[in-house]
Amino acid sequence: MKKVYFKTFGCRTNQFDTQVMLSNLQNFVQCNDDTMSDIVVVNSCTVTNGADSSVRHYISSLKKRNPNVKVILAGCGAHAKGDALWKEGSVFGVMGHSEKKHINKLLGLQEPFYEIGDLKHIDTTVVENFAGKSRAFIKIQEGCDFGCSYCIIPQVRGAARSHTENTILNQINILASNGYGEFVLTGTNVGSYGKDIGTSLATLLKKISYIRGIRRIRIGSLEPIQIDDSFKELLREPWMAKHLHIALQHTNDTILSIMNRRNKFEEDVKLLNFLSENGYALGTDFIVGHPGESEIIWKDAMKRVESLPLTHIHAFTYSKRDNTASALMKQDVKKDIAKIRHNELVNCINIKNKIFRQKNCKNLEVLLESGRNNIYKGYDQYYNLLEVSSQEDLSGNWIIADNAEVQDDKNRLQF
């Protein structure tokens, strides 16, 4: 049988999509070495220019290491850059999101192919295992309707659409019976779940919590306006991970307006303070250097960041994406200035994170991943990394850490 290697870039949704493809693989064997594989499926990300560059660089370097390999491009990059890469011969085949269930057929084709499919599908594949993972990722929806001025994702993932409750609950039931206790709900815009099928994220969470074996549920990125009263009622539930990622994108209202965002800082600060008071660690996305971000605006934004109870940051330097509204705006923030601002922001949140960990270093509930050289890593309920030294094999085990040593970038424990 021919050997296939999967290279996954980007978000948790892509990680789930890779598992969907693996679940539909029949006439091929998965390989863990791309240099020994006959076929490499690149599940790509295109959220930034950097993501596109990383995919292109990987494909180029792969062909030098494995000249006879067939490269198949999947993921969001297939919809954004697939046509160009296929026409120039950089990839043997291109497959869109809707074609994952046909992967066995596509990998068997002898001639180059371009099967981009459509952006209206919903996966029905049931994933029963996650290779090398202690946690299970569950995709509950696809697409986004927000139309932020900088974002290309609606163009490569389509409009927001939800998986049915029955599909999701069946998926989780199977995985829970296979020993998974922590579930991460993912999607393009997780908080929009249910709006098209007459339900809500809060309703889904309650139903998931009734499944035997559920120990912890993590939730992907949420928009501030999606934290409604029904969701707030769940904050004290023991199965809720005590970390939420709230996508602010910026803290200056002028930039938020330019970005065509639906949140305003006055409401954001109330929400984040409320969540923090309920014991939650809080992360956010933040775009630095978007057109219009003057020095005065940046100083205002940072002053506001410093006032927020943030503990985690996913910071991006603005990346111009073709066919977006922001791409037509004058780029007036130089790259070196944007880099300085990016570092200032990250350093600010890193300090906040360490202070938070110093205050929350006991009774840490951690699911450990597979280890190496007697070192095991996992994330606590606040989504902070714990590194454990142990002579005992702790792979896949839950532990309670009460005396974690707080370091600059993680917590450590001698078990």
HELIX and SHEET records of a PDB file:
HELIX    1   1 ARG A   12  SER A   23  1                                  12    
HELIX    2   2 ASP A   34  MET A   36  5                                   3    
HELIX    3   3 ASN A   49  ARG A   65  1                                  17    
HELIX    4   4 CYS A   76  ALA A   80  1                                   5    
HELIX    5   5 GLY A   82  LYS A   87  1                                   6    
HELIX    6   6 HIS A   97  HIS A  102  5                                   6    
HELIX    7   7 ILE A  103  LEU A  107  1                                   5    
HELIX    8   8 ILE A  153  ARG A  157  1                                   5    
HELIX    9   9 GLU A  165  SER A  177  1                                  13    
HELIX   10  10 VAL A  190  SER A  192  5                                   3    
HELIX   11  11 LEU A  201  SER A  209  1                                   9    
HELIX   12  12 PRO A  224  GLN A  226  5                                   3    
HELIX   13  13 ASP A  229  LYS A  232  1                                   4    
HELIX   14  14 ASP A  253  ILE A  258  1                                   6    
HELIX   15  15 PHE A  265  GLU A  277  1                                  13    
HELIX   16  16 GLU A  295  SER A  307  1                                  13    
HELIX   17  17 ALA A  325  LEU A  328  5                                   4    
HELIX   18  18 LYS A  335  LYS A  359  1                                  25    
SHEET    1   A 6 PHE A  28  GLN A  30  0                                        
SHEET    2   A 6 LYS A   2  THR A   8  1                                        
SHEET    3   A 6 ILE A  39  SER A  44  1                                        
SHEET    4   A 6 LYS A  70  GLY A  75  1                                        
SHEET    5   A 6 GLY A  93  MET A  95  1                                        
SHEET    6   A 6 PHE A 113  GLU A 115  1                                        
SHEET    1   B 3 ALA A 136  LYS A 139  0                                        
SHEET    2   B 3 GLU A 182  THR A 186  1                                        
SHEET    3   B 3 ARG A 216  ILE A 219  1                                        
SHEET    1   C 2 GLN A 141  GLU A 142  0                                        
SHEET    2   C 2 ARG A 161  SER A 162 -1                                        
SHEET    1   D 3 HIS A 243  HIS A 245  0                                        
SHEET    2   D 3 ALA A 281  VAL A 288  1                                        
SHEET    3   D 3 HIS A 312  THR A 317  1                                        
SHEET    1   E 6 TRP A 398  ALA A 401  0                                        
SHEET    2   E 6 LEU A 364  LEU A 368 -1                                        
SHEET    3   E 6 ILE A 375  TYR A 379 -1                                        
SHEET    4   E 6 LEU A 385  SER A 389 -1                                        
SHEET    5   E 6 ASN A 411  GLN A 414  1                                        
SHEET    6   E 6 GLU A 405  VAL A 406 -1                                        
END                                                                             
